[in-house]
Amino acid sequence: MEDPIGSHPTRAEQLDILATVIADLAAAGDRILDFGCGTGYVAKLIFEKRADVSIVGVDLKPDSLEQAKRNLAPNEDRFKGYEGNLESLDDIGVPDGPYRFALTALTFHDLPDEAKKGVIDFAVERLAAGGCIFVYDRLRLSESATFPLQQSIWRRIEREYGRGMRTAEDFEAYEGDIAPNNRPARLSDYFEWFDAAGLSTQILHLHGNVALIAGAKRD
Ligand SMILES: C[S@@+](CC[C@H](N)C(=O)[O-])C[C@H]1O[C@@H](n2cnc3c(N)ncnc32)[C@H](O)[C@@H]1O
């Protein structure tokens, strides 16, 4: 199965770190929640490393969930997809926890901030003691003074990987590009939300404005 998302050159390494950390910390029988699971690519990466864990995926799109089922057929008894909107998680019927891990990959920028916080709180309530949440997404750049630094990173990515990411000519254009399907949170938002939800935060990987952030549930 090929990665369905081609426009993030650093995604392969960041997802490999995510899958590796989960595989390393997991115990046989652990359950994992995947918010915005899409066609099951992240689940596939995890199953390649651990065939003894199970994953519950949630996504808005029934077609993506059908594709996930096909993509994950070799592990069909270990993946269950639920159709629903992350903005109204309580209506979806996600099985009760405890879950050892929760993750979301390139999905939070589609959600309003209240819904992002709602997903974090929903996950923490269902995480087992010692459980962790992982958020992998673009970050919102909020300071015009640092914008040229990010532009340099984007130019380097294009040179190194031969393909680019979503960019902007200047900070004004960047801010004008914020829209309902493009409203990433700031790194400082995640620190605040994780702490308020009872999570200790660790940045696992940060490349320009793309972050893999982990939160470990505090006792
Ligand atoms: C860019 S894709 C990422 C899919 C997968 N996590 C991956 O990394 O390959 C974003 C996914 O989030 C889902 N999504 C976006 N907004 C959602 C919402 N409000 N509720 C549920 N799923 C949503 C989309 O349907 C899509 O499958």
The ligand as a Gaussian input file, in Angstrom:
#p B3LYP/6-31G(d) Opt

LIG

0 1
 C       -5.264000      13.992000       5.227000
 S       -6.280000      12.661000       5.685000
 C       -5.200000      11.701000       6.739000
 C       -5.616000      10.258000       6.812000
 C       -4.694000       9.371000       7.651000
 N       -4.690000       9.790000       9.048000
 C       -3.295000       9.372000       7.107000
 O       -2.437000      10.043000       7.694000
 O       -3.053000       8.721000       6.087000
 C       -7.401000      13.393000       6.869000
 C       -8.507000      12.463000       7.263000
 O       -9.275000      13.065000       8.293000
 C      -10.643000      12.830000       8.043000
 N      -11.426000      13.894000       8.683000
 C      -11.347000      15.228000       8.450000
 N      -12.226000      15.896000       9.218000
 C      -12.894000      14.957000       9.938000
 C      -13.934000      15.015000      10.892000
 N      -14.473000      16.183000      11.253000
 N      -14.370000      13.862000      11.430000
 C      -13.825000      12.666000      11.067000
 N      -12.834000      12.550000      10.164000
 C      -12.382000      13.685000       9.599000
 C      -10.759000      12.864000       6.531000
 O      -11.929000      12.195000       6.080000
 C       -9.469000      12.165000       6.112000
 O       -9.624000      10.771000       5.992000

